[in-house]
Amino acid sequence: MKEFEIVCPLTREPRLKEIEAKAGGLKWVLKKRSIDARKEPVWRYQYEAYGPDEPYVPYELPEYQDVHGAEPVIVVGAGPAGMFAALKLLTLGLRPVILERGKNVHERKFDMAKLSRDGIVDPDSNYCYGEGGAGAFSDGKLYTRSSKRGDLREVLHQLVKFGASKDILIDAHPHIGSDKLPVVVENIRNFIVAQGGEYHFGARVNKIVSSPEMVVTTADGREFRAARVILATGHSARDIYEMLQSAGGALEAKGFALGVRVEHPQEKINWCQYHGQWKPGVPAAEYSFVEQVDGRGVFSFCMCPGGILVPSSTEERTVVLNGMSNSGRNGKFANAGVVVQIEPEDVPGDGPFKLMDFQHAVERKMYDYAQSQGAANPMAAPAQRMEDFCLGKVSKSMPPTSYHPGVVSAPLHELLPPMVATRLQKAFPRVKMRNYYTNAALLLAVESRTSSPVRVPRDPETLEYVSLPGIYPCGEGAGYAGGIVSSALDGINVAVAVARSLKAAEE
C-alpha cells in the first residue's frame, strides 16, 4: 500500500486523471477529506493505493442477530451510549430492552418548540431528554480524539447504514446535521425492534434493585427484569445520581466546564478563516481554540457553523443554552461554547454533588437575573457584547441573535463566577483569529452542560459499577465520555463487558 495526497482549490474536486496518475495503476481508495486554510484555502484529499498482492478489504460491520426470545439486557437511556450499546448487544445475541424517560425523536420536537416559544419546560422531554439524547439536536458532530476507546469505524459505518451520508466516513470533521439525525435515530430504533429488541418511552427509572436478578422500576409503576442493566442516562439526569446515592452507591465529584455561548455573524468567521476568499458553495467555516489562563483550560466547545442557539434547560427557573446546525450549515450565525475548566478543588465543600450544585446555582442565577429585567420568555438569556464583557461594561444595545427566546443586556462579568469571568476576559483578546475579538460578537449565558459534574465509578476491568453489582454505567452521564462518538464507543465497550459477564456466569 502507498499513500498519496491531492490538493485542490476550494472550487473543485480532484480530477480522475490526477488520481489515477498518483495511484500509478493501483486500486485507490479515498480515506480523508479536509480543508486546509492555514494559507491559501485548499481541499486536501488523502488516498491509499493497493497493489494486486495487497488487496483492499473494505470494513464490514459485525453481523446482527435475531434476538427474539434471547436473554434480555436492560438499557436505561436512548442517547448515543444506549443506542450503540443496544446495537452491539444484537451482534452478541442479547436482547436490548431500552427504557427512555422522554418521547420518541419526532414527538419530542413539539416539547422543544414549546420550550423555545413559550419557555415551558417538560422535565422529561426537552433538548437533553428523549430518544437520541442531547446529541440528536446539537448538529450531530462526530469528531472525536477518542480513538483509543475502540474502532471509530463501527460507529461511523452504523450511522451510514441507518441513513447518514457516506461523507462522514472521509470528512476530517464529520457531522450529520440536526435536520438529518432524527431520521437516523428512528431507523436505528426500527431496526432494533425488528431484530427483537424493545423500546419503552415515558419510562423514567426511579429504582434499581437486585433480588437476585435486576429489577428496574419506572415512575409510572412498570417493572422490568434482567440479569444486567446498562446505565446510559446522559449528563443531565441528576435524579439518577440521587437514586444511586440513596441506594448506598458510590459517586464522585468530577470536573466539567462552564462558560458562555459565543455568537458571531457567520460571514465574519468565513472571512477570518478563509482569508477573505470564501465563496458560495464552500462549507461554512469552523474554528476552535484552547488557551491556558491562570492554571485552567479555556476552550471552544461544540462549534456550530451556520447554526442557531437553543434553550437546553431540563427544569424550570434555570437558563441553559446549547447550539445546533442543520446539515447545510447555511444560517446567518456561527456559535460555539467557550468554557473554563472547573475541577473539584475549585469549588468549596465536600460530597459528590458539590460541582452539580455549583452548576445548578449558576443556571438559576441566570434565570433570576433575566426575569428581574422583565424578560417576557422564561428562557430569555442574559447577554453582553464581547468587548464590553472584557472591559466590564454593560452593553447599551444587543446585536441580532438566533436565540428565539430573546436576550436581556446583563453584566455577565459580574454574574458569572469570578473564576470563570476573569479567565474568559483574559482569553477572548488572545484568540489568534482576526476580528474574533469584536463587539459584533454576543455572549449568552450560560453554557453549563458540557459534561457530567458527577462520575459513577466502575471497575476498570469489568466496567461494572463498584457499588451495585449488575449495573454497568456508561457514556456522558456516568462520566466516561464527552460527545456522540465517545459515548457510542463507551456504550459498545460496556455491551461487550456485559456479554462477557453473562457468559462467565454460565460457566
C-alpha positions in Angstrom: 0.0 0.0 0.0 1.1 3.5 -0.7 -0.4 6.8 0.4 -0.7 10.0 -1.7 -2.4 13.3 -1.4 -4.1 15.6 -3.9 -4.5 19.3 -3.2 -7.3 21.2 -4.9 -8.7 24.7 -4.9 -11.9 25.0 -2.8 -13.9 25.5 -6.1 -13.3 22.0 -7.4 -12.8 18.3 -6.5 -9.9 16.1 -7.7 -10.0 15.1 -11.4 -10.0 11.4 -12.2 -6.8 11.7 -14.3 -5.0 13.3 -11.3 -6.0 10.4 -9.0 -5.0 7.7 -11.5 -1.7 9.3 -12.2 -0.8 9.5 -8.5 -2.1 5.9 -7.9 0.3 4.6 -10.5 -2.2 2.0 -11.9 -3.0 0.6 -8.4 -6.5 0.4 -6.9 -7.1 3.7 -5.0 -9.4 4.4 -2.0 -10.2 7.9 -0.6 -9.6 7.9 3.1 -9.8 11.5 4.3 -11.0 14.9 3.1 -10.3 18.2 4.8 -9.9 21.9 4.3 -6.5 23.5 5.0 -6.9 27.2 5.4 -3.6 28.0 7.1 -2.5 29.9 4.0 -4.3 29.7 0.6 -7.5 27.8 1.5 -7.5 24.4 -0.3 -9.1 20.9 -0.2 -6.7 18.1 0.8 -7.7 14.6 -0.3 -5.7 11.7 1.2 -5.8 8.3 -0.7 -4.4 4.8 -0.2 -3.4 2.8 -3.2 -3.3 -1.1 -3.2 -1.4 -3.4 -5.5 -2.5 -6.9 -6.7 -0.7 -8.6 -3.8 -2.3 -6.4 -1.1 -6.0 -6.3 -2.0 -8.1 -3.7 -0.3 -10.6 -5.2 2.2 -13.4 -2.8 3.0 -14.6 -2.5 6.5 -17.7 -4.7 7.3 -19.9 -4.3 10.3 -20.4 -7.2 12.7 -23.3 -9.4 11.9 -26.6 -8.6 13.7 -28.6 -11.5 15.2 -32.3 -12.0 15.6 -32.8 -11.8 19.3 -36.5 -12.7 19.7 -36.5 -14.9 22.8 -32.9 -14.2 23.7 -31.7 -13.2 27.2 -32.7 -9.5 27.9 -30.4 -6.7 28.9 -32.0 -3.5 30.2 -30.6 -0.3 28.7 -31.5 2.8 30.6 -31.4 5.8 28.1 -31.8 6.0 24.3 -29.0 8.5 23.7 -25.8 7.6 21.8 -24.4 5.4 24.5 -27.7 3.5 24.9 -28.4 3.1 21.2 -24.9 1.8 20.3 -24.9 -0.5 23.3 -28.2 -1.9 22.1 -26.8 -2.3 18.5 -23.8 -4.1 19.9 -26.0 -6.4 22.0 -27.7 -7.5 18.8 -24.4 -8.7 17.4 -23.7 -10.6 20.7 -27.0 -12.4 20.7 -28.6 -10.5 23.6 -32.0 -8.7 23.5 -31.8 -5.0 24.4 -34.8 -3.6 26.4 -34.4 0.2 26.1 -36.1 2.4 28.7 -36.2 6.1 27.8 -37.7 8.7 30.1 -38.6 11.0 27.2 -40.5 10.7 23.9 -39.5 9.4 20.5 -37.3 11.6 18.4 -40.2 13.1 16.5 -42.7 13.7 19.3 -40.1 15.4 21.5 -39.8 18.2 18.8 -43.2 19.5 20.0 -41.9 19.9 23.6 -38.8 21.6 22.3 -40.9 24.0 20.4 -42.9 24.9 23.5 -39.6 25.4 25.4 -38.2 27.8 22.8 -41.5 29.6 22.0 -43.1 29.8 25.5 -40.4 28.8 27.9 -42.4 25.8 29.1 -40.1 23.0 30.4 -41.2 19.4 30.2 -38.7 17.8 32.7 -38.8 14.5 30.7 -38.9 15.8 27.1 -36.6 18.6 26.0 -33.3 19.2 24.3 -31.5 16.8 26.7 -34.1 14.1 27.3 -35.7 11.9 24.7 -34.8 9.5 22.0 -31.4 10.3 20.6 -30.3 12.2 23.7 -28.8 15.7 23.8 -26.8 14.9 20.6 -29.8 14.5 18.4 -30.4 18.2 18.2 -26.9 19.7 18.5 -25.6 19.3 14.9 -24.6 15.7 15.1 -20.9 16.4 15.3 -18.9 13.2 15.1 -15.3 14.5 15.6 -13.5 12.8 18.4 -10.0 12.2 19.7 -11.1 9.0 21.5 -9.6 6.6 19.0 -8.1 4.6 21.9 -11.6 3.7 23.2 -12.4 1.5 20.2 -12.8 1.3 16.5 -14.4 4.5 15.2 -15.4 2.7 12.0 -18.0 0.7 13.9 -19.8 3.9 14.9 -19.5 5.7 11.6 -20.4 2.8 9.4 -23.5 2.1 11.5 -24.6 5.7 11.2 -24.2 5.4 7.4 -26.1 2.1 7.4 -29.0 3.8 9.1 -29.2 6.9 6.8 -26.3 9.2 7.4 -24.3 10.5 4.4 -21.2 8.5 3.4 -19.3 11.7 3.7 -18.9 11.1 7.4 -16.5 8.3 6.6 -14.0 10.6 5.0 -14.5 14.1 6.4 -12.0 15.3 8.9 -14.7 16.9 11.0 -17.8 14.8 10.1 -21.3 15.9 11.1 -24.8 14.8 10.2 -27.0 17.8 11.0 -29.9 18.3 13.3 -32.3 18.0 10.4 -31.0 14.6 9.3 -30.1 12.9 12.6 -33.7 12.3 13.8 -34.3 10.0 10.8 -31.1 8.1 11.5 -32.2 7.7 15.2 -35.6 6.5 14.2 -34.1 4.0 11.7 -31.9 2.6 14.5 -34.9 2.1 16.7 -37.0 0.4 14.0 -34.1 -2.0 13.2 -33.5 -2.9 16.9 -37.3 -3.6 17.3 -37.4 -5.7 14.1 -34.5 -7.8 15.4 -36.3 -8.5 18.6 -35.3 -5.6 20.9 -37.8 -3.4 22.8 -38.3 0.4 23.3 -40.3 1.8 26.1 -40.8 5.6 26.1 -42.1 7.6 29.1 -40.1 5.2 31.2 -38.3 7.3 33.8 -36.3 5.0 36.0 -36.6 5.7 39.7 -35.4 2.4 41.3 -33.0 -0.4 40.6 -32.6 -3.4 42.9 -31.1 -6.8 42.8 -33.3 -9.7 44.0 -31.1 -11.6 42.8 -31.9 -10.5 39.2 -32.0 -6.8 38.4 -35.4 -5.3 38.9 -35.9 -1.8 37.3 -38.9 0.2 38.3 -40.2 3.3 36.4 -42.0 6.3 37.8 -45.4 5.0 36.4 -45.0 1.7 38.2 -43.8 -0.6 35.5 -41.2 -3.2 36.3 -38.5 -4.7 34.0 -36.3 -7.6 34.9 -33.0 -8.8 33.5 -29.6 -10.1 34.8 -27.8 -7.0 33.8 -28.5 -3.2 33.4 -26.6 -0.8 31.3 -27.0 2.8 32.7 -26.7 5.3 29.8 -28.7 8.2 31.2 -26.8 11.3 29.9 -25.1 14.2 31.6 -28.2 15.9 32.9 -30.0 13.1 34.7 -29.5 14.4 38.2 -32.3 12.3 39.7 -30.3 9.1 38.7 -27.4 10.2 40.8 -29.7 10.8 43.7 -31.3 7.4 43.2 -27.9 5.7 43.2 -26.8 7.5 46.3 -30.0 6.7 48.2 -29.3 3.0 47.5 -25.9 3.3 49.1 -24.0 3.7 45.8 -20.7 5.5 45.5 -20.4 8.7 43.4 -17.5 11.1 42.8 -17.4 14.8 42.0 -16.0 15.2 38.5 -14.5 18.2 36.8 -16.5 19.8 34.0 -16.5 23.1 32.1 -18.8 26.2 32.3 -18.9 29.4 30.3 -21.0 31.1 27.6 -22.2 30.6 24.1 -20.5 33.0 21.7 -22.3 34.0 18.6 -20.7 35.8 15.6 -22.2 36.6 12.2 -21.1 33.6 10.1 -19.8 35.9 7.4 -17.2 37.2 9.8 -16.0 33.7 10.7 -15.9 32.8 6.9 -13.8 35.9 6.2 -11.4 35.2 9.0 -10.9 31.5 8.4 -10.8 31.7 4.6 -8.7 34.9 4.5 -11.5 36.7 2.6 -11.8 34.0 -0.1 -15.0 32.3 1.0 -17.5 31.8 -1.9 -21.0 30.3 -2.0 -20.8 26.6 -2.2 -17.7 26.4 0.1 -18.5 24.9 3.6 -19.2 27.4 6.4 -16.0 28.0 8.3 -15.4 26.5 11.7 -13.0 27.4 14.5 -11.5 26.0 17.6 -9.0 27.2 20.2 -7.5 26.3 23.5 -5.9 28.7 26.0 -4.3 28.2 29.4 -5.3 31.0 31.7 -4.4 31.1 35.3 -3.8 27.4 35.5 -7.1 26.3 33.8 -8.0 25.5 30.3 -10.3 27.9 28.4 -11.5 26.4 25.1 -14.1 26.4 22.4 -16.7 23.6 22.5 -19.4 22.3 20.3 -18.9 24.8 17.4 -21.9 25.2 15.2 -21.3 26.9 11.8 -24.4 28.4 10.3 -26.3 27.4 13.3 -28.7 28.6 15.9 -28.8 28.8 19.7 -31.4 26.8 21.6 -32.6 26.6 25.3 -31.4 23.4 27.0 -32.9 23.7 30.5 -34.3 20.5 32.0 -36.1 22.1 34.8 -38.0 25.3 35.5 -36.3 28.5 36.7 -33.0 27.8 35.1 -31.4 29.1 31.8 -29.1 26.8 29.9 -28.0 27.2 26.3 -26.7 24.9 23.5 -26.1 25.2 19.8 -27.2 23.3 16.8 -26.8 23.3 13.0 -28.7 21.7 10.2 -26.8 19.7 7.6 -26.5 22.6 5.2 -24.9 24.8 7.9 -26.3 27.8 6.0 -27.6 30.0 8.7 -26.5 33.6 9.3 -24.8 32.9 12.6 -21.9 30.9 14.0 -22.0 29.9 17.6 -19.7 27.9 20.0 -19.4 27.3 23.6 -16.4 29.0 25.2 -15.9 27.5 28.6 -13.5 27.3 31.5 -12.4 24.0 33.0 -13.6 23.6 36.7 -12.0 21.0 38.9 -13.4 19.7 42.2 -10.8 21.7 44.2 -12.1 24.9 42.6 -15.4 24.6 44.5 -15.6 24.6 48.3 -17.4 21.9 50.1 -17.4 18.1 50.2 -19.5 15.4 48.7 -20.1 14.1 45.1 -22.8 16.7 44.3 -20.8 19.9 45.0 -20.0 20.6 41.4 -23.5 19.7 40.3 -24.9 22.1 42.9 -22.5 24.8 41.7 -23.6 24.2 38.1 -27.3 24.4 39.1 -26.8 27.6 41.1 -25.3 29.4 38.1 -28.2 28.2 35.9 -30.7 29.5 38.4 -28.8 32.8 38.8 -29.1 33.5 35.0 -32.8 32.8 35.1 -33.3 35.1 38.1 -31.4 38.0 36.5 -33.3 37.8 33.2 -36.6 37.7 35.0 -35.6 40.6 37.2 -35.2 42.7 34.0 -38.8 41.9 32.9 -37.9 39.3 30.3 -41.1 38.0 28.5 -39.9 34.5 28.0 -38.7 32.4 30.9 -35.9 31.1 28.8 -34.6 34.6 27.9 -30.8 34.7 28.3 -28.5 37.3 29.9 -26.2 38.6 27.2 -23.3 41.0 26.7 -21.2 42.1 23.7 -17.7 40.5 23.8 -15.6 43.7 24.1 -18.0 45.1 26.7 -17.7 41.9 28.7 -13.9 42.1 28.7 -13.9 45.8 29.6 -16.5 45.3 32.4 -19.1 47.5 30.7 -22.8 46.7 30.4 -23.8 46.7 26.7 -26.2 49.5 25.7 -27.7 47.6 22.8 -27.9 44.0 21.6 -26.9 42.8 18.2 -29.2 40.4 16.2 -29.2 36.8 17.6 -30.5 33.4 16.5 -31.7 32.7 20.1 -35.5 32.6 19.8 -36.5 33.2 23.5 -34.6 36.5 23.3 -31.9 38.2 25.4 -31.5 40.9 28.1 -28.5 43.1 28.4 -26.6 41.9 31.5 -23.3 42.3 33.3 -22.0 38.8 32.7 -18.6 39.9 34.0 -20.4 40.1 37.4 -23.0 37.3 37.1 -20.6 34.6 36.1 -18.5 33.0 38.8 -15.3 35.1 39.2 -13.1 32.0 38.3 -14.9 31.8 35.0 -15.4 35.5 34.2 -11.8 36.6 34.8 -10.4 33.8 32.7 -12.8 34.5 29.8 -11.9 38.2 30.0 -8.3 37.3 29.5 -8.8 34.6 26.9 -11.0 36.4 24.3 -8.4 39.0 23.3 -5.8 36.3 22.9 -7.7 34.3 20.3 -5.4 34.1 17.2 -8.2 34.7 14.7 -8.5 38.1 13.0 -11.6 40.0 14.1 -12.7 37.3 16.5 -12.5 39.8 19.4 -15.2 42.2 18.4 -18.3 43.8 19.8 -20.2 42.3 17.0 -20.0 39.0 18.9 -22.6 38.3 21.6 -22.0 36.3 24.7 -25.1 34.5 26.1 -25.2 32.6 29.4 -24.9 30.0 30.5 -23.2 27.1 28.7 -23.1 24.6 31.6 -23.9 21.1 30.2 -20.6 20.4 28.7 -20.2 17.1 30.6 -21.3 15.5 33.8 -20.1 17.0 37.1 -20.5 13.6 38.7 -18.9 10.3 37.9 -20.4 6.9 38.6 -17.3 4.8 39.4 -16.9 1.5 37.7 -14.3 -1.3 37.8 -11.7 -0.5 35.2 -11.5 -4.2 34.0 -15.1 -5.4 34.2 -16.8 -1.9 33.7 -19.3 -2.9 36.4 -20.5 -0.3 39.0 -18.3 -0.6 42.0 -21.2 -0.4 44.4 -24.2 -2.3 42.9 -23.4 -5.5 41.0 -25.2 -6.0 37.8 -25.2 -2.3 36.8 -22.9 -1.1 34.0 -22.6 2.8 33.9 -21.5 4.3 30.5 -21.4 7.4 28.4 -21.5 11.0 29.4 -23.9 10.6 32.3 -21.5 8.2 34.0 -18.5 10.5 33.4 -16.7 8.4 30.8 -17.4 10.2 27.5 -17.9 13.7 26.0 -19.8 13.7 22.7 -21.7 11.4 20.3 -18.8 9.2 19.2 -17.0 8.8 22.5 -20.4 7.9 24.1 -21.2 5.5 21.4 -17.8 3.8 21.8 -18.3 3.6 25.5 -21.7 2.0 25.0 -20.2 -0.6 22.7 -17.5 -1.4 25.2 -19.9 -1.8 28.0 -22.2 -4.1 25.9 -19.2 -6.3 25.3 -18.4 -6.3 29.1 -22.0 -7.3 29.8 -21.9 -10.2 27.4 -18.6 -11.4 28.9 -20.0 -11.2 32.4 -23.1 -13.2 31.4 -21.0 -15.8 29.7 -18.8 -16.2 32.7 -21.8 -16.6 35.0 -23.0 -19.5 32.9 -19.7 -21.4 33.1 
